[in-house]
Amino acid sequence: MMRTKTWIALVACAFALPLAFGCDDGEDPTDGGVTEDTGTGGDDAAASNTIADIAAGNPDFSMLVAAADRAGLVPVLAADGLFTVFAPTNAAFEASGITTEMIDSMPIGDLEQILRYHVLLGVEVDSGSIEAGPVDSAADLTLILGTEGGVTINGGNAITGGADVVTADVEADNGVIHIIDRVLLPPDIPTLATYAGLTSLVGAVSDAGLVETLQGEGPFTVFAPTDEAFAALSAVPTGDALVQVLLYHVISGLAVESSAVPGFADTAATNAYDNNLTLIFDTSDGVTINGSVSVVIADAKATNGVVHIVSAVITPLNVVDAAVAAGLTGLVDAVGAAADLGDGTSVAEALSAEAPYTVFAPTTEAFGRAPSGLSAEQLRDVLLLHVVDAGAPVLAADIPASAPSLAGGTLTFDASASPPTVTGPGGTTGAGPADIVITDINVTNGVVHVIGEVLLPAG
């Protein structure tokens, strides 16, 4: 992993060299659209004009052919199937600061990854059918295609690691070649954000001093707000506040694709109690984060993780926000119907304030089993019974044998049970203790644990 990263970093540095470059910018487009691989194949003898044949027959591709030969990819590009290849010429290698000596000494795995990053598998896409946006390469890394003023890849040749298509639609028996003027480099997460034109995010990451962090091995999952999302903020945070806002968009240690998004995940941001703040996901219709932020482009893949572009800057949740985002409608309705605390402060206001709350939040199904006909004052007292009165948030790993609640009664716990359980002074709405079914939803003002029953007061 480090070896790959080192070589790509060296090549990226070479990109910055002010080398002269010239090439033919004429195009030879052909009619057609996107042809998908049907898997039917064909006779090898008939494949006399494959992508590999075209490259081998053109001296301008001698460096590309040498690199493909060393990486063992020539047979792949000579095989039946459909490929779209963005092919750098010798001049493109030179303009990128890549020499024959570098190709000969580069670790094979690194070289293969770079070359596969220039290939789309199973599809033949002519220039007229290219759509702007992300597309997965044969390296299982994302290319960002553009169509303004011609076809560009990764922001075009003005960006390190990007390229322009200078000759399009060179037809082959097994696909199509688009000739490009630079070598494409597999991106880490900050570089992929640059390729995608996420200017505000890139600037914020730089201002926060997080570029090196997000260039690390990871893996990371990053939820990347659009420029419009940043523009919608009344003010962009600065200093440590900016660091924490950005880290709230990062899951560290996991590359989570949209098909595998969990219900909850801790971020790299922390609250005032040094606990990692939690994101809440809803995948019933696409991916929604914290109840309101949508993933608009999913699964852009970098060398050290995955990026999901989102519609808004994600705001950390407090206890009440978390209940709403998690779909705990029974709890939310009860909080809204409960009497105030006697001083005009509503339960919702209290649980939104800065305090180290530990809340055991019953599911909506649990509230369906709660006693009916409770007065607003009784409902308030039942709700406060679910809030532990402690000087710090109580995480699942630190659940005690018992703890006082804000309602005055004592909660009893069994941390050795699987799952752990909690019981109110008067039991629960179930036949026994309430299972703690989801633990450690860390919020700005404490922690929320979801339980399967409503806790009952004594008497």
N, C-alpha and C positions, 0 to 999 in steps of 0.2 A: 504493500500500500504506500509506504513512504517512498519507495523507489519510483513508482509511477508518478507520484506527486512531484518528486524532485525533477524528473525528466521533463514533465509538462511545464514546470516552472521555468526550467532552463530554456525551453523552446519559447515560452511566452516572453521571456526577456529578450530573446533573439528577435522577436517580432518588432521590438521597438527600434531596431537598427535602421537608420535612414538609407536604405538601399534603393538604388534606382530600379525602376520596373516599367516595362512596356509590354503590351499585348494587343492582340486583335480584339476589338470590342464589337465586331460585327456578329450578327446572330443568324442562324439558319433554322428558324422554327419550322415545324411541320404540323399539319393538322392532326387532331386527335385529342384524347383526353387522358384520364387515368385508367390504366389497364391493370387489373388485379391478377395475381398468379392463380391459375386454376389448378395447378399441381399436376397437369397432365404430362408435362415434360415434352421431349422430342428426341429425335435421333442425334447422337453425338456427331455423326458424320455431316449432318446438315448444319451444325452450329459453326459455320465458317467465318462468321462476322460477329463474334461475341464481344462483350466489353473488353475482355482480356486481349482478344485479337486486335481490336482497334488501338488499345493502348500500346501493345507491343509493336505495332506497325508504325507508330508515330514517334520519331525521335524526341519530340517535345515532352513526351511522357516517360523518358528513360528513368528519371529518379523515382517516379511513382511506381513504375514496373519493378525497379530494383527493390523498393521498399515492400511492395506486395509479395514479391518472390521470397524475400527474407522472412516475411511474416507468414508465409504459407497460404496466402490468399489468392494467388493466381488461379488455382483450380476452382475456387469458389466462383470467381467472376467469369470463368469459362464454362460453368455448368448451366444446365437447363434451369429455367425459373425466370423470374422478373426482378430486375434491380434498377434502382435509380442511383447513379453515382455522380457525386460532385467531385470532379477530377482536377486536382491542381497540376499545372504544367511545371516544367523545370524552373521557369521564371517565377512561378508562384512560390516554389520552395525557396528560391534565392531571396525573393522579396520578404519572405517570412524568416530569413536568417537561418534556414535549415540547410546544412551541407550534407554531401554524400558521406563524409566521415561521421557525422552525427547519426545518420541513418544506420550505418554499419555498426556503430557501437551502442546504439540504444537497446535496452532490454527488449526481447521479443514481445513480451506481453504488453509493454507500453506502446511499441510500434503498432501492434495489431489493434489496440484500442483506438489509437489515432486514426488509422486507416478505416476501421469499421465505422468511425464517426462520420465518414464521408458517404455512407451507403444507406439507402432505404431498401429494406428487404420485402420481396413479395409484391412489389408495386412498381409500375412504370408511369412516372408523372412527367408529362411534358410541361414546358414553361408556361403555356397558356392555361394550364389546369392547377398550377401551384396556388394555394391559398395562404395568405399571411397568417402566421401563428406558429405554435409549437408542433413538432413532429418527432417521433422517436426514430433514432438511427439504429443501425445494426449493432452498435456498441451498447445499446440499451441506455443511451444518453440522449438528451433532447437537443435538437436543432431548432433555432428560431428563424423562420422564413419570413422574408419581406417582399413586397411587390411594388413598392413605390419607386418609379423611375427605373424599373428593371428588377430582376430577381436578386435579392441579397440574402445572405445567410449570416446569422448572428450579428445583425446590425450593419453588415457591409465591411468593406476593407478599411474604413476609417477607424474601426474598433479592433483592438488586438484580439486575434482569434476569429475574426469575421472575414467574410469574403464577398465579392460580387461575382455573379455569373457573367462571363464575358462572351461566351459562345454557348448557345443553348441548343438542346434537342439534337444531339448527335445520336442517331438511331443505331441500335445494335440488335442482333437476333434475340438477345436475352434481356433487353432493357433499353435504357437511354442514359446518355452521358451529358452532363452540363459542365462545361469547362469553367473553372474558377481561378481567381487571381491571387489567392492566398491559401495557405494550409489552415484548415479548421482545427482548433484545439479543444479537447474535452474540457468543459468548465467546472470549476467548483461553484458553490452556491452564490457568492458575491458576483462572480463573473457571469453566471447564468442570468442573474438579475440585471446586469448591464446589457447583456445580449437582448433581453426581453424589453428593454427600454423603460425599466422601473426607476426613473431618474430620482424621484423623491426618496424612495427607499434606499437606493444606493448612497445618496447624499447623507441620509440620516444614519445609516450604518457607519459611514466614515466619520461623521461628527461624533458618534457615540464611542468610537474606538473599538468597534466590534468586527472590523474586516478580518483581522487575523484569527479571531475566534471562529468565524464562520468559514474560514479557509482550512480549519483543522480537519482531522480525519473523520470526525463525527462518528456515526452518521447523524444527520439532522433532518428534521421535518420543519420547513419554514412556511408560514402563512404570510404571503407577500402582498401588502396593500398596493393598489394601483396609485398612480399619481393623483387621480381624481379623489381617491379616498383620503390622501394626505391633505389635499386642497380643501376638503370639507371640514377639517378640524378648525376650531376657532383659533387655536394657537398650537404650534408644534412644540412639544416639551423640549427642555434642554437639560444638560447635565445628567445626573443620575436618574432623573425622571425619564429622560429619553432612553437611557440604557434599559430601564425596567420595562418600558412600553415595548421596545423592540424585542427583548428577551421573552415577553409574553406571547410573541408570535413564533417562538422556537420550541420544539420538542427535541431534547438532546438525547442521543443514544439510540434513536429509532428513525428509520426511513419509512414513514407510514404512507402508503398509497391510498387513494380515495376508496378503493374497494375493501380496505381493511381498517377503516377509521373506527376507533373504539367509541364507547359512550363518553368516556372521560379520559383525559391525559394531562399529566403534569408538565408544565413549561419550565423554561430555564429562569423565569422571573421568580422573585421571592416576595413574600409579604413582610410586614414589620416583625414577624415572629420567625423569620428565616425558613419558612416552609414554602415549597415550590407551588406557585399558583396554578390552579387547574383550569383547563378548557373543557367545556361541555359541548358534545356534538349530537346532532340529530341527522340521521341518514335516511329518513323516510321519504325525502324528495330532494335528491342531490345531497350536498353536505352543507349544513348550517352550523355555525359556531356561536355559542353563547346566546342562542335564540334569535339572532338578528343578522349575523354576518354570513354572506354566502360565498362559497368557493365558486369562482366564475371560470377559472381554467385550472384543471387538476393535473397532477402527476408530471410536472416538468422535472426531468431527472438530471442531476448533476453527479459529479464523481464522488461527492461526499454526502449525498442525501437527495431529498425530493422537495420541490417547491410547489405550493398551491397558491395561485393568485386569488386574492379575496377582495370583496366589494367595499370593505371599510376597515379602518384601523380598529382592532379589537380592544375593547375596554374591559379591564379586570372587574370581576363580580364581587358584590358583597353577599351576605347571607340571603337576603330577599331576592336579589337578582338571580342567584344560583337556583333558588327554588323555582322561579319562573322559567329559567333556561332549561332546567331538568324536567319540565313538564309536571311538576308536583302541584297540580291544580287544586287538589283538596286542601293542601296546606296553604296555598296562596289565598284561596277563598276564605279559609278560616281566619287567616291573619287580617284580611280585610273586614271581616265581620266582628272581630273581637273588640271588646271595650278597651279604652285607653288605659294607661298605667296609673291614672288618678291625678296626673299633673298635666293632662292635655297631650302627652306624648303617646302616639299610637304604637302598637306593637311593631308595625312595619317600620316606623321611624326609629324605634329603639334598635331593631335588628339590622338597620342600615348604618347605624352610628359606629364610630371607631371604638371597638371593645374586643377583647379576646373571647368571642363567643364560641362555644362548642354546642352545636345544634344536632339533635337526633330527629330527623325529618321523616315523618310517616309518608308512605306512598298514598296515592289517591285511593287505591283499593282499601287501604287501611282506614282512611277516613270514612269510607262507606260503611264500616262496621262500628263507627264511634256512636256513643249514646246520642239519641235525638233529643230535641227540645232544650238544649243547653242555652242558658242566657248568655248575653255578650260578656258578662263578667266571668261566668263559669268557663266559657270558651277561652277567654284570655288566660285564666289560671291553668287550663289544660295545656295551652301552647307554651307557657313559661315553664311548665314541668319538663318540657323537652329541651330546655337550655341549661347546660351545666354552668354553675357559678364557680369559675376557676380563674386563676390569674394568668393562664396561658391556654391556648387551644390544646385540647386533649386529642392526640392522634391515636389511631388504632393500636399502634405498638405500645402506647402508654396508658391504655384503659385501666383504671383502678378497679378495686373490688366494689367501691361505692363512691358516690359523689353527690354533693348537694345541688339542687336545681334552683332556678330563679323563682320558682313558685314556693319554695320552702321545704318541699319534701325531698327525700333521698332516693336517688336512683341506684339500683343494684345491677352489677355487671358480672358476666361470666366470660372472661377473656379466653378461657381454655376451650370453650365450646367451638364447634365448627359449623356455621359461622359463629362469631361472638354474639352474645345476647345482652339485652338490657330489659329491666323490669321497673315499672313505676311503683310507688307506695301502695297503690291499689291494684296492681297487676297491669294487664294489658287488655286490649279488645280481643285477643286470641285466647287459645286454650292454655298458653304458657308464655314464657318470655318472648320478647320481640327479637327476631333475628336482625342483626346489623348486616344488611344485604349489600350496601356499597359504603366503602370507607374513604375517609381522607379526601374529600372535595375541598381543597384549600382555597379560601377566599380572602379578600382584603382584610376582613375583620374577624377572622377565625377559621373554623372548619365545620363542614357539614358531613354527617353520616346519615345515610338513608336506612330507615328501619321498616319492618314489615307489619307493624301493628301500632296503634295509638296507645301511649302510656296513660294510665289512669291514676288520679289522685286517691288518697286514702278515703275510706268512707263512701 
